[in-house]
Amino acid sequence: MTTQSPPAGGADTPATLRPDGPGGKENAAGNHVPLAAPAPIGGGTLNSAKMAGITVLAVVLVAGLAFLYYKTDIGGFRRQVQIASHLRELKDIDTRWESELLRLRNDSAQAPLAAAHAAERLRRALKGVEDEAAVSRIVSYSFPELKRAFNDKAALMEKYRVTAAQARQRLDTALVTAPDINKSLRQALLSYPRQRDRITAFEQSLGAVQSEVLRFNLAPDATQIGRLEATLAALRQAELPASPTLAPLLEKFLASVDEFYKTKLQEQELYNRLQYITAGPRLDTLTSAFHREMEDSVQEKELFRTALITYAGVLLILLSHIGARLRQSYLDIAAANAALKEANEGLERRVAERTRELSQALKNLEESQSMLVQSEKMSSLGQMVAGIAHEINTPLAYVKNSLDTVEGQISAMAEALTEAEKLLRMLREGADEQAFGRQFALVNAAIARLQGHGAPQDVAKLVRDGQYGITQIAEIVGNLRNFSRLDRKKVDRYNVADGLESTLSIARHMLKSIDVNKQYHAVPAITCSPSQLNQVFLNLITNAAQATEGRDKGEIRLITRAPDPGHVEIEVADNGKGIAADVLPKIFDPFFTTKDVGKGTGLGLSIAYKIVEAHGGRISVDSKPGAGTRFIVRLPVHPPDDAVATV
């Protein structure tokens, strides 16, 4: 059977006192809390139904005002204006793309626009529309497709710029190589006059290819493609005049023309794809629909703005009427409050006087409680005085016997020391040999007697024995003082095993016929009031010793353990007669005891419970009649800030 119920009555923290009067109260710390001023009294009494109606009306009026204000708010209109601005920006970008496309189409030498700047403008415009799209149903629905079309067109425009630049570069290479071929042909004509007809025919084929290349650059349609391919085939089939430099130049020219031809076809394909992208038409359609939506929104806001002005005027009239009623009510309340304040001040004075009386009573109660705790501590020690006196007498008699024996040896040592001093004096003064010999024989005989009786060794041993006895007396007195002092340091780091050993020393005379089984496991030191926990341990060990009286072989088991890093547990168990089931719930009650009159006050376990509780811990008991009792004290390693031992 286990119990962990808190002590009743005096074992609890003294009940918090509160004044009975209506003018104040005290909090849990015993401090007086003044009463708040009573609510002012109105000029008339409104029943609950009327108050509810007024509240509902006020909520409806405020809700209507908020609704009209929301509907006339221009925040959404500002965002619509931002969308319109971004749509214009997109239109401008699309127009610039079309212009650039025409310039590149008609004249490949035309420098393209700054692609990075155009891409950044497009990104900002699309991001602006996307951020504000929520304010427009049309934009929210249409923008994803528009964004996709613009991104596709931007990607194709970039590819078209690159391809057009490559085509122009390869055309320039071919056109630059052609004069070098003509120069080589003129040199061949000078060197080989007989090849004039062949050279002339080759120059004509070369000129035809140049002309068709320029025409193809301006209009790469199907007809022009066929004519260019035919002139290239004729040039390749033409008989090559004899010239050492002509063949490499011709090969370079034909390779440049072929590369230009392929690149120009890619450029034309990109141009055709750009013609089918619907970014511009989609933008125009969206812009028109959005402008119509903006016009509808403006008309709606104008309508609600008119309603808001009318509604505000009605509210202003209503508020003026309410203000007049409130002013009259305020005058009535001010007069009632003046009378109430005067009555309240008198009540506060009476409450303050009552609070001072209760505070003084609480202080006296706390002082009485401290004296009662110390009285119980001294009562427990008083029951052990005889045993402690016996514990002190045993080493004290041991010390006395040792000192008596030492005193007997000192006289013989003093005699030998006197004779030795005489011998030294004779040596200094130069005495005759016969007198010196006699004195030497006396000193030698005295030393022989001392050594024969083992005086030096005995004296040293007796002194050590006396010191040991005095140490035992000092230990007993020190332990006794630790339990009885009032001015000890309140909080300190404490090892519970050391506290148990100190307690066992105090209660040694009660445990001579009892087997004490100590199982001290490694536990961390705790923060506590050591003298108070020693009192808890002394009470539990004393109760355990008394419970085993009459047993053939009494046993007390002391165990320390750490169930978790934040707590330690001390178990005190015995194999005594145990506690009856009907008595067990009452053992922590103050003044409850099962001992004979004069052998107990009934405060020991109550005070122990209070000390453990003040340290932020708990104490539990498990007992079976005839089988023994086990107390377990559980304490935190670091008690909470508000858990301060005050007992």
C-alpha positions as CSV (number, residue, x, y, z in Angstrom):
1,M,0.0,0.0,0.0
2,T,1.5,3.4,-1.0
3,T,0.5,6.8,0.1
4,Q,1.7,10.2,-1.0
5,S,-1.0,12.4,0.4
6,P,0.1,15.9,1.6
7,P,0.0,16.5,5.4
8,A,-3.2,18.1,6.6
9,G,-3.5,21.0,9.0
10,G,-0.2,22.3,10.3
11,A,1.9,20.2,7.9
12,D,0.8,22.3,5.0
13,T,2.0,25.8,4.3
14,P,0.0,28.0,6.6
15,A,-3.3,28.8,5.0
16,T,-3.3,32.2,3.2
17,L,-5.2,34.7,5.2
18,R,-7.7,37.0,3.5
19,P,-9.8,39.8,4.9
20,D,-13.5,39.0,5.3
21,G,-14.5,42.5,4.4
22,P,-15.6,43.4,0.8
23,G,-13.0,46.2,0.4
24,G,-9.9,44.1,-0.4
25,K,-8.1,40.8,-0.6
26,E,-4.7,39.2,-0.2
27,N,-2.8,37.2,-2.8
28,A,-0.9,33.9,-2.2
29,A,2.2,35.8,-0.9
30,G,0.1,37.6,1.8
31,N,0.3,41.0,0.1
32,H,-2.7,43.2,0.1
33,V,-4.3,43.9,-3.3
34,P,-6.5,47.0,-3.2
35,L,-9.9,46.8,-4.7
36,A,-10.5,48.3,-8.1
37,A,-12.8,51.2,-8.2
38,P,-16.4,50.1,-8.7
39,A,-17.9,50.7,-12.1
40,P,-19.6,54.1,-12.5
41,I,-23.4,54.1,-12.1
42,G,-25.3,55.3,-15.2
43,G,-28.2,57.7,-15.2
44,G,-30.7,54.9,-16.1
45,T,-30.8,51.1,-16.1
46,L,-30.9,49.3,-19.4
47,N,-32.2,45.8,-19.4
48,S,-30.3,43.1,-21.2
49,A,-32.6,43.0,-24.2
50,K,-32.1,46.7,-24.9
51,M,-28.4,46.4,-24.5
52,A,-28.3,43.5,-26.9
53,G,-30.3,45.5,-29.4
54,I,-28.0,48.5,-29.1
55,T,-25.0,46.2,-29.6
56,V,-26.4,44.6,-32.7
57,L,-27.3,48.0,-34.2
58,A,-23.8,49.3,-33.5
59,V,-22.3,46.3,-35.2
60,V,-24.6,46.6,-38.2
61,L,-23.8,50.3,-38.6
62,V,-20.0,49.7,-38.3
63,A,-20.2,46.8,-40.7
64,G,-22.1,48.9,-43.3
65,L,-19.6,51.6,-43.0
66,A,-16.7,49.2,-43.4
67,F,-18.4,47.6,-46.4
68,L,-18.9,50.9,-48.2
69,Y,-15.4,52.0,-47.4
70,Y,-14.0,48.7,-48.8
71,K,-16.0,49.0,-52.0
72,T,-14.7,52.6,-52.5
73,D,-11.1,51.7,-51.7
74,I,-8.8,52.7,-54.6
75,G,-6.1,50.3,-53.6
76,G,-7.4,47.8,-56.2
77,F,-7.7,50.6,-58.8
78,R,-4.1,51.5,-58.2
79,R,-3.1,47.9,-58.9
80,Q,-5.2,48.0,-62.1
81,V,-3.4,51.1,-63.2
82,Q,-0.1,49.2,-62.6
83,I,-1.3,46.3,-64.8
84,A,-2.3,48.8,-67.6
85,S,1.2,50.3,-67.4
86,H,2.9,46.9,-67.6
87,L,0.6,45.9,-70.5
88,R,1.7,49.1,-72.3
89,E,5.3,48.2,-71.6
90,L,4.7,44.8,-73.2
91,K,3.1,46.4,-76.2
92,D,6.1,48.7,-76.6
93,I,8.4,45.7,-76.4
94,D,6.4,43.8,-79.0
95,T,6.5,46.8,-81.3
96,R,10.3,47.2,-80.9
97,W,10.6,43.5,-81.7
98,E,8.6,43.9,-85.0
99,S,10.7,46.9,-86.0
100,E,13.9,45.1,-85.2
101,L,12.7,42.1,-87.2
102,L,12.0,44.3,-90.3
103,R,15.4,46.0,-90.0
104,L,17.2,42.7,-89.8
105,R,15.1,41.3,-92.6
106,N,15.8,44.1,-95.0
107,D,19.3,44.9,-94.0
108,S,21.4,42.3,-92.1
109,A,24.1,44.8,-91.5
110,Q,21.7,46.7,-89.2
111,A,23.0,46.5,-85.6
112,P,20.4,44.6,-83.3
113,L,19.0,46.2,-80.2
114,A,20.6,45.5,-76.8
115,A,19.2,42.0,-76.1
116,A,20.1,42.0,-72.4
117,H,18.2,45.3,-71.8
118,A,15.2,44.1,-73.8
119,A,15.1,40.8,-71.9
120,E,15.2,42.6,-68.5
121,R,12.4,45.0,-69.6
122,L,10.3,41.9,-70.6
123,R,11.0,40.2,-67.3
124,R,10.0,43.2,-65.2
125,A,6.8,43.8,-67.3
126,L,5.7,40.2,-67.0
127,K,6.5,40.0,-63.3
128,G,4.6,43.2,-62.7
129,V,1.5,41.9,-64.5
130,E,1.8,38.5,-62.7
131,D,2.1,40.2,-59.2
132,E,-1.1,42.3,-59.8
133,A,-3.1,39.8,-61.8
134,A,-5.3,38.8,-58.8
135,V,-7.2,42.1,-59.0
136,S,-8.5,41.3,-62.5
137,R,-10.5,38.2,-63.4
138,I,-9.7,38.7,-67.1
139,V,-5.9,39.1,-66.5
140,S,-5.8,36.1,-64.2
141,Y,-7.4,33.9,-66.8
142,S,-5.5,35.1,-69.9
143,F,-2.1,36.0,-68.5
144,P,-0.6,32.4,-68.4
145,E,-1.0,32.0,-72.2
146,L,0.2,35.6,-72.9
147,K,3.3,35.0,-70.7
148,R,4.0,31.8,-72.5
149,A,3.7,33.5,-76.0
150,F,6.0,36.4,-75.0
151,N,8.6,34.0,-73.6
152,D,8.5,32.0,-76.8
153,K,8.8,35.1,-78.9
154,A,11.7,36.4,-76.8
155,A,13.5,33.1,-77.2
156,L,12.9,33.0,-81.0
157,M,14.0,36.7,-81.3
158,E,17.3,35.9,-79.6
159,K,17.9,32.9,-81.9
160,Y,16.9,35.1,-84.9
161,R,19.5,37.8,-83.9
162,V,22.2,35.2,-83.6
163,T,21.4,33.5,-86.9
164,A,21.1,36.8,-88.8
165,A,24.5,37.8,-87.5
166,Q,26.0,34.5,-88.5
167,A,24.5,34.8,-92.0
168,R,25.8,38.3,-92.4
169,Q,29.3,37.2,-91.2
170,R,29.4,34.3,-93.7
171,L,28.1,36.6,-96.5
172,D,30.9,39.1,-95.8
173,T,33.5,36.3,-95.9
174,A,32.2,35.2,-99.3
175,L,32.1,38.8,-100.7
176,V,35.6,39.5,-99.4
177,T,37.0,36.3,-101.0
178,A,35.5,37.2,-104.4
179,P,37.9,40.1,-105.2
180,D,40.9,37.9,-104.3
181,I,39.6,35.4,-106.9
182,N,39.3,38.1,-109.5
183,K,42.8,39.3,-108.7
184,S,44.1,35.8,-109.1
185,L,42.3,35.5,-112.5
186,R,43.9,38.7,-113.8
187,Q,47.3,37.4,-112.8
188,A,46.6,34.1,-114.6
189,L,45.5,36.1,-117.7
190,L,48.9,37.9,-117.7
191,S,50.7,34.6,-117.3
192,Y,48.7,32.6,-119.7
193,P,47.2,34.8,-122.4
194,R,46.0,31.7,-124.3
195,Q,43.5,31.0,-121.5
196,R,41.5,34.2,-122.0
197,D,38.3,32.5,-123.1
198,R,38.4,30.1,-120.1
199,I,39.2,32.9,-117.6
200,T,36.4,35.1,-119.1
201,A,33.9,32.3,-118.8
202,F,35.0,31.6,-115.2
203,E,34.7,35.3,-114.3
204,Q,31.2,35.4,-115.6
205,S,30.2,32.3,-113.6
206,L,31.7,33.9,-110.5
207,G,29.9,37.2,-111.1
208,A,26.6,35.3,-111.5
209,V,27.1,33.5,-108.2
210,Q,27.8,36.8,-106.5
211,S,24.7,38.4,-107.9
212,E,22.5,35.4,-106.9
213,V,24.0,35.4,-103.4
214,L,23.0,39.1,-102.9
215,R,19.5,38.5,-104.3
216,F,19.1,35.4,-102.1
217,N,20.2,37.5,-99.1
218,L,17.3,40.0,-99.8
219,A,14.6,37.4,-100.8
220,P,15.4,33.8,-99.8
221,D,12.3,32.4,-101.5
222,A,11.9,29.2,-103.5
223,T,12.6,30.8,-106.9
224,Q,15.8,32.5,-105.7
225,I,17.0,29.3,-104.0
226,G,16.8,27.4,-107.3
227,R,18.6,30.1,-109.2
228,L,21.4,30.2,-106.6
229,E,21.8,26.5,-106.6
230,A,22.0,26.6,-110.5
231,T,24.7,29.3,-110.6
232,L,26.7,27.4,-107.9
233,A,26.5,24.2,-109.9
234,A,27.7,26.1,-113.1
235,L,30.6,27.6,-111.2
236,R,31.7,24.2,-109.8
237,Q,31.5,22.7,-113.4
238,A,33.4,25.6,-115.0
239,E,36.9,24.7,-116.2
240,L,39.4,26.1,-113.7
241,P,42.1,28.3,-115.3
242,A,45.7,27.4,-114.5
243,S,46.7,29.4,-111.4
244,P,48.5,28.3,-108.3
245,T,46.4,30.5,-105.9
246,L,43.0,30.1,-107.6
247,A,42.0,26.7,-106.2
248,P,42.3,27.5,-102.5
249,L,40.5,30.8,-102.9
250,L,37.7,29.2,-104.9
251,E,37.3,26.5,-102.2
252,K,37.1,29.1,-99.5
253,F,34.6,31.1,-101.5
254,L,32.4,28.1,-102.1
255,A,32.5,27.0,-98.5
256,S,31.5,30.5,-97.3
257,V,28.6,30.5,-99.8
258,D,27.4,27.1,-98.7
259,E,27.6,28.1,-95.0
260,F,25.7,31.4,-95.8
261,Y,23.1,29.4,-97.8
262,K,22.4,27.1,-94.9
263,T,22.4,29.8,-92.3
264,K,20.1,32.0,-94.4
265,L,17.6,29.1,-94.7
266,Q,17.7,28.8,-90.8
267,E,17.1,32.6,-90.5
268,Q,14.2,32.3,-92.9
269,E,12.7,29.4,-90.9
270,L,12.9,31.4,-87.7
271,Y,11.4,34.4,-89.4
272,N,8.4,32.3,-90.5
273,R,8.0,30.9,-87.0
274,L,8.0,34.4,-85.6
275,Q,5.2,35.4,-87.9
276,Y,2.9,32.8,-86.4
277,I,3.5,33.7,-82.7
278,T,0.3,35.3,-81.3
279,A,1.9,37.4,-78.6
280,G,0.8,40.7,-80.2
281,P,-2.8,39.8,-81.0
282,R,-3.2,38.2,-77.5
283,L,-1.9,41.3,-75.9
284,D,-4.2,43.6,-77.9
285,T,-7.2,41.4,-77.0
286,L,-6.3,41.3,-73.3
287,T,-5.6,45.0,-73.2
288,S,-9.0,45.9,-74.7
289,A,-10.9,43.5,-72.4
290,F,-9.0,44.8,-69.4
291,H,-9.8,48.5,-70.2
292,R,-13.5,47.6,-70.4
293,E,-13.2,45.9,-67.0
294,M,-11.4,49.0,-65.6
295,E,-14.2,51.3,-66.8
296,D,-16.8,49.0,-65.2
297,S,-14.8,49.1,-61.9
298,V,-14.6,52.9,-61.9
299,Q,-18.3,53.2,-62.5
300,E,-19.0,50.8,-59.6
301,K,-16.7,52.7,-57.2
302,E,-18.4,56.0,-58.1
303,L,-21.7,54.5,-57.2
304,F,-20.5,53.2,-53.9
305,R,-18.7,56.5,-53.2
306,T,-22.1,58.3,-53.5
307,A,-23.6,55.8,-51.1
308,L,-20.7,56.2,-48.7
309,I,-21.2,60.0,-48.5
310,T,-24.9,59.6,-47.9
311,Y,-24.4,56.9,-45.3
312,A,-21.7,59.1,-43.5
313,G,-24.1,62.0,-43.3
314,V,-26.8,59.8,-41.7
315,L,-24.2,58.5,-39.2
316,L,-23.1,62.0,-38.4
317,I,-26.6,63.0,-37.5
318,L,-27.1,59.9,-35.4
319,L,-23.7,60.4,-33.6
320,S,-24.7,64.0,-32.8
321,H,-27.9,62.8,-31.1
322,I,-26.0,60.1,-29.2
323,G,-23.3,62.6,-28.1
324,A,-25.9,64.9,-26.6
325,R,-27.4,61.9,-24.7
326,L,-23.9,60.8,-23.5
327,R,-23.1,64.3,-22.2
328,Q,-26.1,64.2,-20.0
329,S,-25.3,60.7,-18.8
330,Y,-21.7,61.8,-18.1
331,L,-22.9,64.6,-15.8
332,D,-25.2,62.1,-13.9
333,I,-22.3,59.6,-13.6
334,A,-19.8,62.2,-12.4
335,A,-22.1,63.1,-9.5
336,A,-22.7,59.4,-8.6
337,N,-18.9,58.7,-8.9
338,A,-18.0,61.5,-6.5
339,A,-20.2,60.0,-3.8
340,L,-18.9,56.5,-4.6
341,K,-15.3,57.7,-4.4
342,E,-15.8,59.1,-0.9
343,A,-17.4,55.8,0.3
344,N,-14.6,53.8,-1.4
345,E,-11.8,55.8,0.3
346,G,-13.3,55.0,3.7
347,L,-13.6,51.4,2.8
348,E,-9.9,51.3,1.7
349,R,-8.8,52.6,5.0
350,R,-10.6,49.9,6.8
351,V,-9.2,47.3,4.5
352,A,-5.6,48.6,5.0
353,E,-6.0,48.3,8.8
354,R,-7.4,44.8,8.5
355,T,-4.5,43.9,6.2
356,R,-1.9,45.1,8.6
357,E,-3.5,43.0,11.4
358,L,-3.5,39.9,9.2
359,S,0.1,40.4,8.0
360,Q,1.2,40.6,11.6
361,A,-0.8,37.5,12.5
362,L,0.8,35.7,9.6
363,K,4.3,36.8,10.7
364,N,3.7,35.5,14.2
365,L,2.4,32.2,12.8
366,E,5.6,31.7,10.7
367,E,7.8,32.5,13.7
368,S,5.8,29.9,15.8
369,Q,6.2,27.4,13.0
370,S,10.0,27.9,12.9
371,M,10.2,27.5,16.7
372,L,8.0,24.3,16.5
373,V,10.4,22.8,13.9
374,Q,13.5,23.6,16.0
375,S,11.7,22.2,19.1
376,E,11.0,19.0,17.3
377,K,14.7,18.8,16.2
378,M,15.9,19.4,19.7
379,S,13.4,16.9,21.1
380,S,14.8,14.2,18.7
381,L,18.3,15.0,19.8
382,G,17.3,15.0,23.5
383,Q,16.1,11.4,23.2
384,M,19.6,10.5,22.1
385,V,21.6,12.4,24.7
386,A,22.2,9.4,26.9
387,G,23.4,7.3,24.0
388,I,25.6,10.1,22.7
389,A,27.1,10.6,26.2
390,H,27.9,6.9,26.3
391,E,29.5,7.1,22.9
392,I,31.7,10.0,24.1
393,N,32.6,8.3,27.4
394,T,34.1,5.3,25.7
395,P,36.9,7.2,23.7
396,L,37.2,9.6,26.6
397,A,38.1,6.7,29.0
398,Y,40.5,5.4,26.4
399,V,42.3,8.8,26.3
400,K,42.4,9.0,30.1
401,N,44.1,5.6,30.5
402,S,46.6,6.5,27.8
403,L,47.5,9.8,29.5
404,D,47.9,8.1,32.9
405,T,50.3,5.5,31.4
406,V,52.3,8.3,29.7
407,E,52.5,10.2,33.0
408,G,54.2,7.1,34.6
409,Q,56.8,6.9,31.8
410,I,57.5,10.7,31.9
411,S,59.2,10.5,35.4
412,A,61.7,7.8,34.2
413,M,62.4,9.9,31.1
414,A,62.9,13.0,33.2
415,E,65.4,11.1,35.5
416,A,67.4,9.9,32.5
417,L,67.3,13.4,31.0
418,T,68.7,15.0,34.3
419,E,71.6,12.5,34.5
420,A,72.4,13.2,30.8
421,E,72.5,16.9,31.4
422,K,75.0,16.4,34.3
423,L,77.2,14.3,32.0
424,L,77.2,17.0,29.4
425,R,78.1,19.7,32.0
426,M,81.0,17.5,33.2
427,L,82.2,17.3,29.6
428,R,82.2,21.0,29.2
429,E,83.9,21.7,32.6
430,G,86.5,19.0,32.2
431,A,85.8,16.8,35.3
432,D,88.2,14.0,36.4
433,E,87.9,10.6,34.8
434,Q,86.6,8.8,37.9
435,A,83.7,11.3,38.3
436,F,83.0,11.2,34.6
437,G,83.0,7.4,34.5
438,R,80.5,7.2,37.4
439,Q,78.2,9.7,35.8
440,F,78.4,7.9,32.4
441,A,77.4,4.7,34.2
442,L,74.4,6.4,35.7
443,V,73.2,7.7,32.4
444,N,73.8,4.4,30.7
445,A,71.8,2.6,33.4
446,A,68.9,5.1,33.1
447,I,68.7,4.7,29.4
448,A,68.9,0.9,29.7
449,R,66.0,0.9,32.1
450,L,63.9,3.0,29.6
451,Q,64.8,0.8,26.7
452,G,64.1,-2.3,28.7
453,H,60.6,-1.2,29.5
454,G,60.0,0.0,25.8
455,A,59.2,3.6,27.0
456,P,59.8,5.5,23.8
457,Q,57.6,3.1,21.6
458,D,54.9,3.0,24.3
459,V,54.7,6.7,24.6
460,A,54.3,7.2,20.9
461,K,51.7,4.5,20.7
462,L,49.7,6.0,23.6
463,V,49.8,9.4,22.1
464,R,48.4,8.1,18.8
465,D,45.7,6.2,20.7
466,G,44.8,9.4,22.6
467,Q,44.6,11.4,19.3
468,Y,42.3,8.7,17.8
469,G,40.0,8.9,20.8
470,I,39.9,12.7,20.7
471,T,39.1,12.5,16.9
472,Q,36.1,10.3,17.6
473,I,34.8,12.7,20.3
474,A,35.2,15.6,17.8
475,E,33.3,13.7,15.1
476,I,30.4,13.0,17.5
477,V,30.3,16.6,18.7
478,G,30.5,18.0,15.1
479,N,27.7,15.8,13.9
480,L,25.6,16.8,16.9
481,R,26.3,20.5,16.2
482,N,25.3,20.1,12.5
483,F,21.8,18.9,13.6
484,S,21.2,21.5,16.2
485,R,22.6,24.8,14.8
486,L,20.2,27.5,13.7
487,D,22.6,29.8,11.9
488,R,23.8,27.3,9.2
489,K,24.0,28.3,5.6
490,K,20.6,27.9,4.1
491,V,21.4,26.5,0.6
492,D,24.5,24.5,-0.5
493,R,25.7,21.7,-2.7
494,Y,25.1,18.4,-0.8
495,N,26.0,14.7,-1.2
496,V,23.1,12.6,0.2
497,A,25.5,9.7,1.0
498,D,27.6,12.0,3.3
499,G,24.3,13.2,5.0
500,L,23.3,9.6,5.6
501,E,26.7,8.8,7.1
502,S,26.5,11.8,9.4
503,T,23.0,10.8,10.5
504,L,24.2,7.2,11.2
505,S,27.0,8.6,13.4
506,I,24.4,10.5,15.5
507,A,22.1,7.5,15.8
508,R,24.9,5.0,16.4
509,H,23.8,4.0,19.9
510,M,20.3,3.1,18.6
511,L,21.7,0.9,15.8
512,K,24.1,-1.3,17.8
513,S,21.8,-4.4,17.5
514,I,20.6,-3.5,14.0
515,D,22.2,-4.5,10.7
516,V,22.6,-1.5,8.5
517,N,22.8,-2.4,4.8
518,K,24.1,0.5,2.8
519,Q,23.8,0.6,-1.0
520,Y,25.2,3.9,-2.1
521,H,25.0,4.2,-5.9
522,A,26.7,7.1,-7.7
523,V,24.4,10.1,-7.5
524,P,25.1,13.8,-8.3
525,A,25.3,16.4,-5.6
526,I,22.1,18.4,-5.1
527,T,21.3,22.0,-4.2
528,C,19.5,22.1,-0.8
529,S,19.6,23.0,2.8
530,P,21.9,20.3,4.3
531,S,20.8,20.7,7.9
532,Q,17.1,20.3,7.0
533,L,17.7,17.1,5.0
534,N,19.8,15.7,7.8
535,Q,16.8,16.2,10.1
536,V,14.6,14.3,7.5
537,F,17.2,11.4,7.5
538,L,17.4,11.3,11.3
539,N,13.7,11.1,11.6
540,L,13.3,8.3,9.1
541,I,16.3,6.3,10.5
542,T,15.1,6.8,14.1
543,N,11.6,5.5,13.2
544,A,13.1,2.6,11.3
545,A,15.2,1.7,14.4
546,Q,12.2,1.9,16.7
547,A,10.1,-0.2,14.3
548,T,12.6,-3.1,14.5
549,E,12.6,-3.3,18.4
550,G,11.8,-6.8,19.5
551,R,13.1,-8.4,16.3
552,D,15.7,-11.1,16.6
553,K,17.7,-9.6,13.8
554,G,16.7,-6.0,12.9
555,E,17.8,-4.7,9.5
556,I,17.7,-1.2,8.0
557,R,18.5,-0.7,4.3
558,L,19.7,2.6,3.0
559,I,19.8,3.0,-0.8
560,T,20.8,6.0,-3.0
561,R,20.1,6.1,-6.7
562,A,19.6,8.5,-9.6
563,P,16.4,7.4,-11.5
564,D,17.1,10.2,-14.1
565,P,19.7,12.9,-14.6
566,G,17.5,15.5,-12.9
567,H,16.6,13.7,-9.6
568,V,18.0,11.5,-6.8
569,E,16.2,9.1,-4.6
570,I,16.9,8.0,-1.0
571,E,15.3,4.8,0.2
572,V,15.1,4.0,4.0
573,A,13.6,0.6,4.6
574,D,13.3,-1.7,7.6
575,N,12.0,-5.2,8.4
576,G,10.0,-4.0,11.5
577,K,6.5,-4.4,12.5
578,G,5.1,-2.2,9.6
579,I,2.1,0.2,9.7
580,A,-1.5,-0.8,9.7
581,A,-3.6,0.1,6.6
582,D,-6.0,2.3,8.4
583,V,-3.1,4.3,10.1
584,L,-0.9,4.7,6.9
585,P,-2.9,7.6,5.4
586,K,-2.5,9.6,8.7
587,I,1.2,9.3,9.3
588,F,2.0,12.7,7.8
589,D,-0.7,14.5,9.8
590,P,0.8,16.8,12.5
591,F,0.5,15.6,16.1
592,F,-0.5,12.1,14.9
593,T,1.6,9.3,16.6
594,T,1.2,5.7,17.6
595,K,4.0,5.9,20.2
596,D,3.4,5.9,23.9
597,V,2.9,9.2,25.7
598,G,6.2,11.0,26.2
599,K,8.0,9.1,23.4
600,G,6.8,11.2,20.5
601,T,5.2,14.5,19.5
602,G,3.7,13.4,16.2
603,L,5.5,16.2,14.3
604,G,8.5,14.2,13.0
605,L,7.0,12.9,9.7
606,S,4.9,16.0,9.2
607,I,8.0,18.2,9.4
608,A,9.9,15.8,7.2
609,Y,7.2,15.9,4.5
610,K,7.2,19.7,4.7
611,I,11.0,20.0,4.3
612,V,11.0,17.6,1.2
613,E,8.0,19.5,-0.3
614,A,9.8,22.8,0.2
615,H,12.8,21.5,-1.8
616,G,10.6,20.7,-4.8
617,G,10.6,16.9,-4.0
618,R,8.2,14.3,-2.7
619,I,8.2,11.6,-0.1
620,S,6.2,8.3,-0.4
621,V,5.7,5.3,1.9
622,D,5.0,1.6,1.3
623,S,4.3,-0.6,4.3
624,K,2.9,-4.0,5.1
625,P,2.1,-5.0,8.7
626,G,4.6,-7.5,9.9
627,A,6.8,-7.2,6.8
628,G,8.4,-3.7,7.3
629,T,8.2,-0.2,5.9
630,R,9.9,1.6,3.1
631,F,10.2,5.4,2.7
632,I,11.4,6.9,-0.6
633,V,12.5,10.5,-0.7
634,R,12.7,11.9,-4.3
635,L,14.6,15.3,-4.7
636,P,15.5,17.4,-7.7
637,V,19.2,18.0,-8.4
638,H,18.4,21.7,-9.1
639,P,15.2,22.7,-7.4
640,P,12.9,25.3,-9.1
641,D,13.6,28.9,-8.4
642,D,10.4,29.2,-6.3
643,A,11.1,26.0,-4.3
644,V,13.1,27.4,-1.4
645,A,13.5,25.5,1.9
646,T,12.0,27.8,4.5
647,V,11.2,25.3,7.3
